[in-house]
């Protein structure tokens, strides 16, 4: 597994060319990334060889395809804690 593939396996959001992308897939054929840029649907596809040749360290990477160079940052999305709103607040007296 390439270093970028390892980084992608542990992230759940990407920043590609300055755009946030939650919809990405890495498999044996390569990496596909999709996002909305305003009203425009954007899609990138990188072969397995391009992913293996990515240059970077940590969470920042550079990939090359026929359109040129792309900057990719692997990120973790922030998530709200799991809270059940149906549970009564134990600090409040019943009936309020």
C-alpha positions as a Markdown table, in Angstrom:
| # | Residue | x | y | z |
|---|---|---|---|---|
| 1 | Unk | 0.0 | 0.0 | 0.0 |
| 2 | Unk | 1.4 | 3.4 | -1.0 |
| 3 | Unk | 1.9 | 6.1 | 1.7 |
| 4 | Unk | -0.9 | 8.2 | 0.2 |
| 5 | Unk | -3.2 | 5.1 | 0.2 |
| 6 | Unk | -2.4 | 4.6 | 3.9 |
| 7 | Unk | -3.2 | 8.3 | 4.7 |
| 8 | Unk | -6.5 | 8.0 | 2.8 |
| 9 | Unk | -7.6 | 4.9 | 4.7 |
| 10 | Unk | -7.6 | 6.9 | 7.9 |
| 11 | Unk | -9.2 | 10.1 | 6.8 |
| 12 | Unk | -12.9 | 11.0 | 6.1 |
| 13 | Unk | -12.6 | 14.3 | 4.3 |
| 14 | Unk | -10.2 | 15.7 | 1.7 |
| 15 | Unk | -9.2 | 19.1 | 0.6 |
| 16 | Unk | -8.4 | 19.0 | -3.1 |
| 17 | Unk | -7.3 | 22.1 | -5.0 |
| 18 | Unk | -8.8 | 24.1 | -2.1 |
| 19 | Unk | -12.2 | 22.4 | -2.2 |
| 20 | Unk | -13.7 | 20.2 | 0.6 |
| 21 | Unk | -14.6 | 16.7 | -0.6 |
| 22 | Unk | -16.4 | 14.1 | 1.5 |
| 23 | Unk | -17.1 | 11.8 | -1.5 |
| 24 | Unk | -14.0 | 9.9 | -2.4 |
| 25 | Unk | -13.2 | 6.3 | -3.1 |
| 26 | Unk | -9.9 | 4.5 | -3.2 |
| 27 | Unk | -9.7 | 0.9 | -4.6 |
| 28 | Unk | -7.3 | -1.2 | -6.6 |
| 29 | Unk | -7.9 | 0.9 | -9.7 |
| 30 | Unk | -7.2 | 4.2 | -8.1 |
| 31 | Unk | -8.7 | 7.2 | -6.4 |
| 32 | Unk | -11.9 | 9.1 | -7.4 |
| 33 | Unk | -12.9 | 12.4 | -5.7 |
| 34 | Unk | -16.1 | 14.3 | -6.2 |
| 35 | Unk | -17.5 | 17.5 | -4.8 |
| 36 | Unk | -19.6 | 20.6 | -5.6 |
| 37 | Unk | -17.9 | 23.9 | -6.4 |
| 38 | Unk | -20.8 | 26.2 | -6.1 |
| 39 | Unk | -23.2 | 24.8 | -8.7 |
| 40 | Unk | -20.6 | 22.9 | -10.6 |
| 41 | Unk | -20.0 | 19.2 | -10.0 |
| 42 | Unk | -16.2 | 18.5 | -9.9 |
| 43 | Unk | -14.7 | 15.1 | -10.4 |
| 44 | Unk | -11.1 | 13.9 | -10.3 |
| 45 | Unk | -9.8 | 10.4 | -11.1 |
| 46 | Unk | -6.3 | 9.2 | -10.4 |
| 47 | Unk | -4.9 | 5.8 | -11.4 |
| 48 | Unk | -3.3 | 3.5 | -8.9 |
| 49 | Unk | 0.0 | 4.4 | -10.4 |
| 50 | Unk | -0.6 | 8.1 | -9.9 |
| 51 | Unk | -1.6 | 7.5 | -6.3 |
| 52 | Unk | 1.6 | 5.4 | -5.7 |
| 53 | Unk | 3.7 | 8.2 | -7.3 |
| 54 | Unk | 2.1 | 11.0 | -5.1 |
| 55 | Unk | 4.7 | 13.2 | -3.4 |
| 56 | Unk | 4.1 | 14.3 | 0.1 |
| 57 | Unk | 4.4 | 13.9 | 3.8 |
| 58 | Unk | 2.0 | 13.8 | 6.7 |
| 59 | Unk | -1.4 | 15.0 | 5.5 |
| 60 | Unk | -0.3 | 17.1 | 2.4 |
| 61 | Unk | 0.2 | 15.5 | -1.0 |
| 62 | Unk | 0.8 | 16.4 | -4.6 |
| 63 | Unk | -0.7 | 14.3 | -7.4 |
| 64 | Unk | -0.2 | 14.6 | -11.1 |
| 65 | Unk | -2.7 | 13.8 | -13.9 |
| 66 | Unk | -3.2 | 14.9 | -17.5 |
| 67 | Unk | -4.6 | 18.2 | -16.3 |
| 68 | Unk | -1.5 | 19.0 | -14.2 |
| 69 | Unk | -0.7 | 19.1 | -10.5 |
| 70 | Unk | -3.3 | 18.8 | -7.8 |
| 71 | Unk | -2.8 | 19.5 | -4.0 |
| 72 | Unk | -4.5 | 17.0 | -1.7 |
| 73 | Unk | -4.9 | 17.3 | 2.1 |
| 74 | Unk | -6.2 | 14.4 | 4.2 |
| 75 | Unk | -8.4 | 15.6 | 7.0 |
| 76 | Unk | -10.6 | 14.2 | 9.7 |
| 77 | Unk | -14.1 | 15.6 | 9.9 |
| 78 | Unk | -15.3 | 17.0 | 13.2 |
| 79 | Unk | -18.3 | 15.2 | 14.6 |
| 80 | Unk | -20.7 | 16.2 | 17.3 |
| 81 | Unk | -20.8 | 13.8 | 20.3 |
| 82 | Unk | -23.5 | 11.2 | 20.2 |
| 83 | Unk | -26.3 | 12.5 | 22.4 |
| 84 | Unk | -29.8 | 11.2 | 22.6 |
| 85 | Unk | -32.1 | 14.2 | 22.8 |
| 86 | Unk | -35.0 | 12.0 | 23.9 |
| 87 | Unk | -33.4 | 11.3 | 27.2 |
| 88 | Unk | -34.6 | 13.6 | 30.0 |
| 89 | Unk | -32.1 | 16.0 | 31.5 |
| 90 | Unk | -31.3 | 14.5 | 35.0 |
| 91 | Unk | -30.5 | 18.0 | 36.3 |
| 92 | Unk | -34.0 | 19.3 | 35.7 |
| 93 | Unk | -36.9 | 18.4 | 38.0 |
| 94 | Unk | -39.6 | 16.2 | 36.4 |
| 95 | Unk | -42.6 | 18.0 | 35.0 |
| 96 | Unk | -40.9 | 21.1 | 33.7 |
